[in-house]
């Protein structure tokens, strides 16, 4: 293995100060999470969080259309029990419900802080995760046609957006946040903490290099912000080796669900600061449910419960800033309408997305439902998309971040003037 130079190490990124102590694999996870931050604002300014659900969320399980006459037979063993029955879905209206694991989102819907977007998709119509995620993040029609992301370009379109906000550290900044506006990044570390002596030696080592000393200072500042938002007694867990499932203190390693909660808590620490960022991007994975997907219980139910718990923690940690926050959760494409031979679902097209937060004008399902009848399915197998995700994103960016229509149509989503933004997604 080639040795990485100290400059390359910090230039490519350090997940946190603890990562300077070494590297260790975290093993399998329920939800694998990363986070990146955008332009700073004030406590009363609108906050926007974009959560990428990598792997293609089964929108027909997350938001089952139990009122569609074709639903139960088409979904077979994956069909959720109707609302009011044991393990039943949580009702939204006479057609749609939420998966029973999404308790917080259901509460948010009742509080009119959640809007569900259904039968939604990007312009992408193939079934490659890699290409689908590229289109989701770049905001252009064809995969790999842009090296920048729609959210970074939205920040660049704001007159008040700074040209620099710290330095990207740790996990690579996701494509959606790459572009002309520099952003910071942070990711939780469960590696051994550095001693004060070691940290001082590292500081001295880079003192003569302005770039590296600045990056270390930024890393320390980011870790301090994240640490300030941890509850009392909640200490970082240390990993002894890639093959060890316990920390140095003897406790089990944190689950993916716990790591997601930790990351949402850290995001709140940044977004809640007067001089902190206005925009955050989180990534979760594990939504590729080809086999043994499960219904009310099982693999997908556990992932949805972890996601729901993280969103609940984000609201709690944001405190009063929640009322100014809008969170959009979206995936690269949906999954097949029918169950496959391994009690799972394959790559599809239309899916569901969620817009939740105190700033959201919620309590509704935004959808032009195509039905699940055999003649209505896209290519005879998928939920047909009737809503372009870009229309929803445009509406949120215009109302929440005050991005102009001209910028939305030409820079943020190039050549998209024909896609009209959805109005009224954010409270007036």
C-alpha positions in Angstrom: 0.0 0.0 0.0 1.4 3.4 -0.9 1.9 5.9 1.8 -0.3 9.0 1.7 1.6 12.3 2.2 0.4 14.6 5.0 -0.7 17.3 2.5 -2.7 14.8 0.5 -4.2 13.3 3.7 -5.7 16.7 4.8 -6.4 17.9 1.3 -8.6 14.8 0.5 -10.3 15.1 3.9 -10.3 14.1 7.5 -13.6 12.9 8.9 -12.9 14.6 12.2 -10.1 15.3 14.6 -10.4 11.8 15.9 -9.7 10.5 12.4 -6.2 11.8 12.6 -5.5 8.9 14.9 -6.0 6.3 12.2 -8.6 4.6 10.1 -11.0 1.7 10.9 -14.0 0.2 9.1 -17.3 0.6 10.8 -18.8 -2.6 9.4 -22.3 -3.1 8.1 -24.9 -0.6 9.0 -28.6 0.0 9.1 -28.2 3.5 7.7 -24.9 4.8 6.6 -24.8 8.6 7.0 -22.8 11.6 5.7 -23.4 15.3 6.0 -22.3 18.5 4.2 -23.1 22.1 5.0 -23.8 25.2 2.9 -24.2 28.9 3.2 -24.3 30.6 6.7 -27.3 32.6 7.8 -29.1 33.9 10.9 -31.3 32.2 13.5 -34.5 33.5 11.8 -33.5 32.7 8.2 -34.9 29.7 6.4 -33.0 26.4 6.8 -33.1 23.7 4.1 -32.0 20.1 4.6 -31.8 17.6 1.7 -31.6 14.0 2.7 -30.6 11.6 -0.1 -32.1 8.1 0.3 -29.5 6.1 -1.7 -30.5 2.7 -3.1 -34.1 3.4 -4.4 -36.7 3.7 -1.7 -39.9 1.5 -2.2 -42.4 4.4 -2.3 -45.3 1.9 -2.4 -44.3 0.6 1.0 -43.2 3.9 2.6 -46.5 5.5 1.4 -48.9 2.6 0.5 -51.9 3.6 -1.6 -54.2 1.2 0.3 -57.2 2.8 -1.3 -56.2 1.7 -4.8 -58.2 -1.4 -5.7 -55.2 -3.0 -7.4 -52.8 -2.4 -4.5 -53.3 -5.5 -2.3 -53.2 -8.1 -5.1 -50.2 -6.4 -6.9 -48.1 -6.1 -3.8 -48.9 -9.6 -2.5 -46.9 -10.4 0.6 -45.5 -6.9 0.8 -49.0 -5.3 1.0 -49.5 -3.6 4.3 -52.6 -4.2 6.4 -55.2 -1.5 6.1 -55.3 1.3 8.7 -56.9 0.3 11.9 -55.9 -3.4 11.7 -53.0 -5.1 13.5 -49.7 -3.8 12.1 -51.7 -1.5 9.8 -50.5 1.5 7.9 -51.0 5.0 9.4 -53.8 6.8 7.5 -53.2 10.1 5.7 -56.5 10.2 3.7 -58.8 7.7 1.9 -56.2 6.7 -0.6 -52.8 7.0 1.1 -51.1 6.0 4.4 -47.7 5.8 5.9 -45.7 2.7 6.8 -46.3 2.0 10.5 -42.6 2.6 11.2 -43.0 6.3 10.3 -44.6 7.4 13.5 -42.9 10.8 13.7 -43.7 11.6 10.1 -47.4 10.7 10.8 -47.4 13.0 13.8 -45.9 15.7 11.5 -48.6 15.2 9.0 -51.2 15.6 11.7 -49.4 18.8 12.8 -49.5 20.0 9.2 -45.7 19.9 9.0 -45.4 17.1 6.4 -46.3 17.1 2.7 -46.0 13.8 0.9 -45.0 13.8 -2.8 -46.1 10.6 -4.6 -45.6 9.2 -8.0 -42.6 11.4 -8.2 -39.3 11.0 -10.1 -36.4 12.8 -11.6 -36.1 12.9 -15.5 -34.1 9.7 -15.4 -35.9 6.7 -16.8 -33.3 3.9 -16.6 -32.5 1.7 -13.6 -28.9 2.3 -12.7 -28.3 3.4 -9.1 -25.1 5.2 -10.2 -26.7 7.1 -13.0 -29.9 7.7 -11.2 -28.1 9.3 -8.2 -26.1 11.4 -10.6 -29.2 12.9 -12.1 -30.8 13.3 -8.7 -27.9 15.3 -7.5 -26.7 17.2 -10.6 -30.1 18.5 -11.6 -29.5 17.9 -15.3 -31.4 15.5 -17.5 -28.5 13.2 -18.5 -26.2 11.4 -16.1 -22.6 12.6 -15.8 -23.3 15.8 -17.8 -22.4 18.1 -14.9 -19.7 18.3 -12.4 -21.7 20.5 -10.1 -24.9 20.0 -8.1 -28.2 21.8 -8.1 -28.0 22.8 -4.5 -24.6 24.4 -4.8 -25.7 26.3 -7.9 -28.7 27.5 -5.9 -26.4 28.8 -3.2 -24.3 30.5 -5.9 -27.5 32.2 -7.3 -28.0 34.0 -3.9 -26.4 37.4 -3.7 -25.6 36.9 -0.1 -23.9 33.5 -0.5 -20.2 33.6 0.6 -17.6 32.3 -1.8 -16.1 30.2 0.9 -17.4 28.4 4.0 -14.5 26.6 5.6 -13.0 23.5 3.8 -14.4 20.1 3.0 -13.1 17.6 5.5 -13.7 13.9 5.9 -16.2 12.3 3.6 -16.2 13.7 0.1 -18.8 16.4 -0.5 -21.7 14.8 -2.4 -22.3 15.9 -6.0 -25.4 17.9 -5.1 -23.2 20.3 -3.0 -20.3 20.5 -5.4 -19.8 23.7 -7.4 -18.6 27.3 -7.2 -19.6 27.9 -3.6 -17.2 26.2 -1.2 -18.8 24.2 1.5 -17.6 22.5 4.7 -18.2 18.8 5.5 -18.2 16.8 8.6 -18.8 13.1 9.4 -19.0 11.4 12.8 -15.8 9.6 13.9 -15.8 6.6 16.2 -12.0 6.4 16.3 -9.8 6.9 19.3 -9.7 10.5 20.5 -6.3 12.3 20.3 -4.6 13.1 23.5 -3.9 16.8 24.1 -0.2 16.1 23.6 -0.7 14.4 20.3 -3.0 17.1 19.1 -0.5 19.8 20.0 2.2 17.9 18.1 0.0 17.8 15.0 -0.8 21.5 15.4 2.9 22.3 15.6 3.7 20.1 12.6 1.4 22.0 10.3 2.0 25.5 11.8 4.2 26.5 9.0 1.8 25.4 6.3 -1.1 27.9 5.9 -3.3 25.5 4.0 -2.9 22.6 6.4 -3.1 24.6 9.6 -6.3 26.2 8.4 -7.8 22.8 7.6 -6.9 21.5 11.0 -8.4 24.6 12.6 -11.6 24.1 10.7 -11.7 20.4 11.7 -11.3 21.3 15.3 -14.0 24.0 15.0 -16.4 21.6 13.3 -15.8 18.9 15.9 -16.4 21.4 18.7 -19.7 22.6 17.2 -20.8 19.0 16.8 -19.7 18.1 20.4 -21.6 21.0 21.9 -24.9 19.6 20.7 -24.3 16.1 22.2 -26.4 15.4 25.4 -24.5 15.1 28.7 -22.5 11.9 29.1 -22.8 11.1 25.3 -19.2 10.3 24.5 -17.6 9.2 21.2 -17.2 5.5 20.9 -13.8 4.1 19.8 -13.2 1.3 17.4 -10.3 -1.0 18.1 -10.0 -2.6 14.7 -12.0 -3.3 11.5 -12.9 -6.8 12.7 -13.9 -5.9 16.2 -17.6 -5.2 16.9 -16.9 -3.6 20.3 -15.4 -0.3 21.4 -12.3 0.1 23.4 -14.5 0.6 26.4 -16.2 -2.7 25.8 -19.5 -1.4 24.7 -21.1 -2.5 21.4 -20.3 -0.4 18.4 -23.2 2.1 17.6 -25.7 0.8 15.1 -26.5 2.5 11.8 -29.6 3.9 13.4 -27.6 5.4 16.3 -25.1 6.9 13.9 -27.9 8.5 11.9 -29.3 10.0 15.1 -25.9 11.3 16.0 -25.5 12.9 12.6 -28.9 14.6 12.7 -28.0 15.9 16.1 -24.7 17.3 14.7 -26.6 18.9 11.8 -28.8 20.6 14.3 -25.7 21.9 16.1 -24.6 23.6 12.9 -27.9 24.8 11.6 -29.0 26.2 15.0 -26.0 28.6 15.2 -26.5 32.3 14.4 -23.3 32.2 12.2 -23.9 28.6 11.0 -24.9 27.2 7.7 -28.5 27.5 6.3 -28.2 24.4 4.2 -27.3 20.8 5.1 -27.2 17.6 3.0 -27.4 14.2 4.6 -27.0 10.8 2.9 -28.4 7.5 4.0 -28.0 4.1 2.2 -29.5 0.7 2.5 -32.7 1.2 0.5 -32.0 -1.4 -2.2 -34.5 -4.1 -1.1 -34.2 -6.8 -3.7 -34.9 -9.7 -1.3 -36.8 -10.2 2.0 -38.0 -6.6 2.0 -40.7 -7.3 4.6 -44.0 -5.6 5.3 -45.0 -4.1 8.6 -42.0 -5.9 10.1 -38.6 -6.7 8.5 -35.7 -5.2 6.7 -37.4 -2.1 5.3 -39.4 -1.5 8.4 -36.2 -1.3 10.5 -34.6 1.2 8.0 -37.7 3.3 8.0 -37.9 3.3 11.8 -34.2 4.4 11.9 -34.9 7.3 9.5 -38.0 8.3 11.5 -36.0 8.3 14.7 -33.3 10.5 13.2 -35.9 13.0 12.0 -37.5 13.2 15.4 -34.1 13.8 16.9 -33.4 16.5 14.4 -36.6 18.4 15.3 -35.8 18.1 19.0 -32.2 19.3 18.6 -33.1 22.2 16.4 -35.4 23.6 19.0 -36.9 27.0 17.9 -35.0 26.8 14.6 -37.3 23.9 13.6 -40.1 26.4 12.8 -37.9 27.9 10.0 -36.7 24.5 8.6 -37.8 22.5 5.6 -36.4 19.0 5.0 -36.7 17.2 1.7 -36.1 13.5 1.5 -35.8 12.0 -2.0 -34.4 8.9 -3.7 -33.0 8.2 -7.2 -35.9 6.1 -8.4 -38.6 3.8 -7.1 -39.1 0.0 -7.2 -41.2 -2.4 -9.1 -44.9 -2.4 -8.2 -45.1 -6.2 -7.9 -43.1 -8.4 -5.6 -40.3 -10.4 -7.2 -39.4 -14.1 -6.6 -37.3 -13.3 -3.5 -40.0 -11.4 -1.6 -38.4 -8.1 -2.5 -38.7 -5.5 -5.3 -36.5 -4.6 -8.2 -35.4 -1.3 -9.6 -38.4 0.8 -10.8 -39.3 4.3 -11.6 -41.9 6.3 -9.6 -41.4 6.7 -5.9 -42.4 8.9 -2.9 -40.6 11.9 -1.4 -41.2 13.8 1.8 -41.1 17.5 2.7 -41.2 17.9 6.5 -40.4 20.8 8.9 -41.8 23.7 10.8 -41.6 25.8 7.7 -43.6 23.4 5.6 -47.3 24.0 4.7 -48.1 20.4 5.3 -51.0 18.0 6.1 -51.5 16.9 2.4 -50.4 14.5 -0.2 -49.3 16.2 -3.4 -50.0 13.8 -6.2 -51.7 13.1 -9.5 -52.2 9.4 -8.8 -52.0 7.3 -11.9 -53.4 4.1 -10.3 -51.8 0.7 -10.1 -54.0 -0.9 -12.7 -52.0 -3.0 -15.2 -52.6 -0.6 -18.0 -51.4 2.4 -15.9 -48.0 0.9 -14.9 -45.0 2.4 -16.5 -43.5 -0.1 -18.9 -46.0 -2.6 -17.4 -44.0 -2.9 -14.2 -43.5 0.4 -12.3 -45.4 3.1 -10.6 -45.8 5.7 -13.4 -44.3 9.1 -12.4 -46.7 12.0 -12.8 -44.7 14.6 -10.8 -41.2 15.9 -11.7 -39.1 16.2 -8.6 -37.6 19.3 -10.0 -40.9 21.1 -9.7 -41.1 20.5 -5.9 -37.4 21.4 -5.4 -37.9 24.6 -7.3 -40.9 25.5 -5.1 -38.9 24.9 -1.9 -35.8 26.8 -3.1 -37.8 29.8 -4.3 -40.0 30.1 -1.1 -37.4 28.9 1.5 -34.1 30.2 0.1 -35.5 33.0 -2.2 -33.8 31.7 -5.3 -35.1 33.5 -8.3 -37.2 31.8 -11.0 -34.7 32.8 -13.6 -31.9 31.2 -11.7 -34.0 28.1 -11.1 -34.9 27.7 -14.8 -31.4 28.4 -16.2 -28.7 27.7 -13.6 -30.0 25.5 -10.9 -31.9 23.2 -13.3 -30.6 24.1 -16.7 -33.1 24.3 -19.6 -36.0 23.5 -17.3 -38.3 26.5 -18.0 -41.0 24.0 -19.0 -41.0 22.5 -15.4 -43.1 24.9 -13.4 -42.4 25.2 -9.7 -45.0 24.0 -7.2 -46.2 27.0 -5.1 -47.4 26.9 -1.5 -45.1 24.2 -0.2 -43.6 26.6 2.4 -45.7 28.5 5.0 -46.2 32.2 4.1 
